[in-house]
Amino acid sequence: MTQPTTSYQGNKIKVYLGSSVLFACMTLSTLVFAPLVLLCSVFPFAVRYNIANYWVKFALFIARIFCGIRHEVEGLEHIAGIRSAIVLSKHQSAWETIALRLILPPQTALLKRSLLWIPVWGWALATLKPIAIDRKKKRESLKVLLKQGKAYLNEGLWVVVFPEGTRTAPGEEKKFNAGGAILAEKSGHPVIPVAHNAGLCWARYSFLKYPGTIKVKIGPVIDSKGRKAADINAEAAAWIAQAMKTL
């Protein structure tokens, strides 16, 4: 059973050691995988995407072995046979930005443009077809999301959006931004809501990682054809809020 970080009563020395090993392994492995992704930028997208996913698998493996963090996924049947979709996901930590790359089909994600400026890692990320925006420029950001989002959806990539805009603490709710839902309205592609409780193990802005099982729930397809963005957004937000009560 997942234990809240605020009431963890286990071996705290083990938590510090495990978190330190995870941090060191993720950092050092990035220095190996990121240059490989960059070197493979001349090859098809699938090649560098798969290399990046090996890093994801390695990071989750280290988290499981040294931090005791596992995960369970419910609702995979909802996404079977879907070529491309827009994912509206709960955002509690950095864990889901990593793990969803393995849980869901090949994808791109809406993210802060400044992340691409980080030496080596950010440069490699830039080759993986991210939808990078400047959050301060909302109108321009929406145009970028719609233009690139439609193009990537038509290529067969999924588009992952965290409509809360920033990481929220467990139990906290924020109003959903409408960008992902507008993309759904304009493109006609379906929406997949995703709920999870990653913040209980991999807390936002925290170095420490706590043992437990992260539960991920994938919701039923939300059809966007002929619907307004506000209705799509409201349905996704309501499903996620209800799902969060069961986690």
N, C-alpha and C positions, 0 to 999 in steps of 0.2 A: 504493500500500500504506500502511496506517495505521502511523504511527510512535509508539512509546510516548513519553510526555512525559518520562520519566526519561532517555531516550537520544537525544533530538531533536538532530540535528546540522545543521539547516537555518539559515536566516537568522533569528536571534532578534530582531533589530530589527523585522523584518516581523511577527513574532509579537506583539510588544508593541504595535505600531501597529494591527495588525488587531484585536487584542483590545480596544484602547481605542476604536476606531471602533464595534465591535459593542456594547460597553457603553453608549456614548453614544447610539447609534441605538435600542437597546432601551429605554433609560430615557426618552428624549425621545418616542419613538413611543407609549410607554405613556401619557404625558400627553395624547396625542391620542385614542387608541383607548379607554382606560378611561372617560373621560367620555362617549364615544359609546355605549358599552355601557350605562352608567348611564341615559342619556337614553332609551334604547330599552327600558328595563325594563317599560314599559307595553305593549310590543308582544309578539307571540308569541316563545317561547323561541328558535325557529329564527333569528329576526332577529338577536338579540344574539349567539347562538352563531356565526353566520356572520361577524359583525363581528369577534369575537374571533379567528376563524380567519384573517382578513386580517392581523391582527397577527402570528400564528404564521408565515404565509407570508413576511411581511416580515422577521421575525427570522431565519428559515432562509436567506432570500435574502442578507441581509447577511453571515451566517456563511459562506456559500459564496463570495461575492465577495471579502470582505476577510480571511477566516481560512482559506479553502481547505477548509472542512468540507462534505463531501457525504455522502450516505447511499444505501445499496442495501437493498432489502427482498426477502426470500425467503419464500415460503409464503402469499402473498395468496390463493391458491386455497383455502386451508383455511377462510377466513372468508366465502367467497362464499355469498350466500343466507341467512346467519344473521341473524335479526332482532335479537336481543340476546344478549349473553354476558358472562361475567365474565373479565376479563383478569388473569392473574397474570404480572407482568413483572419481569425483572431491573431493579435500580435502582443505577446507577453515577453519575448526574449529573443536572443540571437539563435536559439536552438531551431526554431521553425524555419528561419531563413536558410538554414543548412539542410535540415532533415526533409523538408518538402521536396527537395531536389531528387530524393530517392523514392519518396512515397508516391509522388505524382509523375505523370509522363513528362518528357522533355519540355522545358519551360523557359520563359524569361520572367523578370520581375521588375516592378516599379521600384526605383530606389533613388537615393540622394546622389546628385551628380558629383558631389565632393568626394564620395567614396572612390571614384575612379582616379582621383589624384594621388592616392596612397601609392608610394613607390612599389613596384613589382606586383604586389597583390592587386592593387586597383587597376594597374595596366592590364593584367591578365583578365580581370573581371570585365574590362571594357571589350574584350574580344568575344565575350559570351552573349552578345546581343541583349544587354540590359536596356531597360527604358529609363534613362537617367534624366532627372528633372531638378530644377531649382525650386524648392518648395516656397520660396518667398515670392516667386512669380507665378501665381496661380493660373492666370489665363494662358500664359505660355506653356505651363506644365500640362494643362489639359489638352492643348493642341498637340503636344509631343506624344502624350499618352494615346490619343485617338489615332494619330497618323501611324506611329510605330506599332501600336497595339493591333490595329487592323492588319497591318502588313505581316506581323508575326503570326497572328491567328490564321491568316490565309496560308502561311507556310506550314501550318500544322503544329506550331508551338502553343503551349498553354501560357496564359498571362496571369501571374500571381500578383495580387494587390492586397495590401494591408490597409483597409479603409479607415482604421482608427488613426493612421498617420504616424503614430509613435507607439512605443512599447507601453503597455498598461500593466499595473500590478494585478495579481490574482484578486478577483472580486470587484475590480474596477471596470467601469464601462464608459466608453466615450462615443460621442456621436460619429456615425460613419460618414466619411467623405463620399461624395457621389461620383468621383472619377471613374471607378471601376464599373459602376452601374450605367454610367453614360456611355462608356465603351460598349457595354452589352447592348444597350438600346440602339446605338448607331451601327453596330456590326451585325447584330442578330445572333451572335454566338451565346450559348447557354452560360449560366453562372453556377458555380459549385461553391457552396458555403462550407467552411472548415472551422471547427472548434477544437481547442486543445487546452491543456493545463500545464504547459511547459514551464511557466513561471514559478511553479512550486519547486522544481528541481534546478532549473537554470534561470535564476532570477535576473531581472533586468539590472544592468549597471553593477552587477556584483561579480567579484572574482571567484567567490565560492560556489561550488556546484554540489548539490545534495542528492543522495541516492534515492531512487524511487522509480516508478513506472509512469512515464508521460503517456496520457491517453489522448488519442487523436480521433475525432469523429468527422467523417466526410458526409455531408448532407445530400439529400436528393437533388436532382437537377432542377434548376429554376429556369424555366423557359423565358426568353427575353423578346421573342418575336411579337411585334404589335403592342408592346408594353412600354410604359414610361419609366425613365430611370428611377424616379422617386419610388414607384411601386416595387421595382426590382430590389432597390436598396433596402426598403423597409422589410421585405420578405426575408432577405438574407440576414439582416440584423436581428429580426425576431427569431429566426431559426437558431442562429448562433447563441443568442441570449438564453434561449430555452435549453439548448444543448449544454451550455456551460454549467447549468444548474445540476446536471447529472454527472458531471466530472468530479 
